[in-house]
């Protein structure tokens, strides 16, 4: 068993360190609902989770996974519109860029809406809050999006945010990159 976790495992470890009972969190890309479920467990009954996806299939799968939770609002809309729905400061925001696992690869996140969503998330994040970005690229999921997001991240104000990037430099097939953004 390796102590070095993959992108998703690392993002979960970081989120567990900042999210507590009663907090508000966002899963900006519901996918199959695994991250949304983790967030619901961590914020507990007194907290709330907002989950976004543009694919009805993803919302339906996530809704089924979360039947036992009453602390979640699932929204069939793009994550770039999160400020239209979320009015409170949030403690954690999770992104997984790319396509829905098991879904149509043509329906992947796009650089323009992804950057807008990260920017909106930065405004919603409270001090001490954390945003995680699992950036999948390669094959048919787009190096353009990865490159554009990484370029955008370089311009984030260092006085207000710390931006940390994790990546495996010796793995083949374009392993996902994890970026963590903490609001100071």
N, C-alpha and C positions, 0 to 999 in steps of 0.2 A: 504494500500500500504506500503510495507516494504522499509525502506531506505537502507537495506542491499541487494545489488544486487548479482545475481548469477555470476558464473565465467565469462561468456560471457559479461554480462552487466558491470562488473568491468573492464574487459580488454578494452572495448570500452571507458569507462571514462578515463582511463589512457592514451590511445592512443590519445584521443582528446586533452589532455593537452600538448602533445609533437609534434604533427604533424601539419604542417602549409602549406599554399599555397606555391607551388614551391618545396616542399620536395620530396624525393624519399622514397618509402615504398615497403615492400614485404609482400604478403600474402603467407606464405609457404605451406599452405594447403587450397586450394580454397573451397573445399566442394561444397556447394550450392551457393557460391558467396556473401554471406551477408557481411563478413568482407572485401572482395575485394571491394565491393560497397562503404562501409564506407571509406576505404582508398582513393578511387578515389575522393570522395566528399571532403575529407579533404585536399588533395594535390592540388586540382583544376586543371585547364587547363595547368598551367605552371609546374606542378609536374608530377611524373610518378610512376606507380605501376606495380610491377612484381607479377604475380600470378602463383603458381606452384601446380600441382597435377599429380599423376600418372594414374588417371582414366580419360579416355576420357569423360565419362558421366559427371564428375564433371566440366571439362573444358567446355563442351558444355552448361551445365546449367548456368555456370558463364558467358560465352560469351553472352548468351541470356539476362541475367539480366543486363549486362553492355553495351547494344547496344548504349546507348546515350553517352557513354564516349569514348574519343579518347586518353586518357592518361594512357592506360593499355596495358601490354604485357602478354598474357596468354601462359604458357609453359607446355606442356605435358611431364613432366620429374620429377624425384624425387627431393625433396627439398634439399637433401644432395649435389646436383649439382649446387646450386644457384650461386656459385662463377664463374661458367663457363658462366653465362648469365649476371650477374650484376657486373658492373665494378666501379660504384660510391659508395661512402659511403651512407648509408641509415639512415633515422631518426627513422623508426619504422619497426618492423617485428612482424607479428602475426602468431602463431601456434595454431592449434587445433589437438591434438593427439587422435587417436582412429579410428573410421570408418566413412565413408560418411553417414550422416543422411539419412535414407531411402534406403541406398545402401547395398551391400553385406558385411556382417560382417566379412567374411573371408579376405576381402581386407582392412585390418587395418594397421595403421602405425606400424613400427617395431623399437625396441630399438636401433639397430645398426645404421640404417639410420637416425633415429630421433636425436640421439646424434651427429652424424656427421653433420647434418643440423644445430643444435643449435650452434655447434662449428664454422661452417662456418659463421653463422649469427653474432656471436660475432666479427669476423674479419671484417665484412662489416659494422657493426654499428658505427656511428660517435659518438664523445663525446657528451653527453647529450641525446643520442638516447635511445630508449626503445624497448625491446623485451618482448612480452607477450606469455605465454605458458598456454593454457587451456589443462589440462591433465585429460582425461577421462579414467577410469579403471573399473574393475569389470566385472562380467558376462563373455562375450566372448571377451572383448577388451584388456585384459592383464594387470595383476598386474606387470608382469616382466618389461614391458616398463616403467611404472610409477616408479617402484623401481630403475631401471637403470638410468633414467633421474634424479631423485632426488639425487642419489648418485653422478652422474656426476656434478651436480650443486654445491655440497659441495666443489668440487675442483677448482671452478672458483676463480681466483685471486681477493681477496677482495680489493686490492689497485686499481684495474682497473674497477671493477664492483660491484654494489650493487645488491643483490639478495633477493627478498622479496617473501614469500609464503603466500597465503590466502587459508584457507580451513574451511569449516563448520564442526565442530567437533561433532555435535549432530544430524546430518542427517543420514538417513539410505541409503542403496543401493549405497554406494561408490560415494558420490557427487564429481564432478570434482574439481580439485585443480587449482588455478591460481598462476602462478609464473611470476613475473615481474623482468626483468634484465635491469638495467640502466648502461650505460657506463659512467664512471666518467671522 
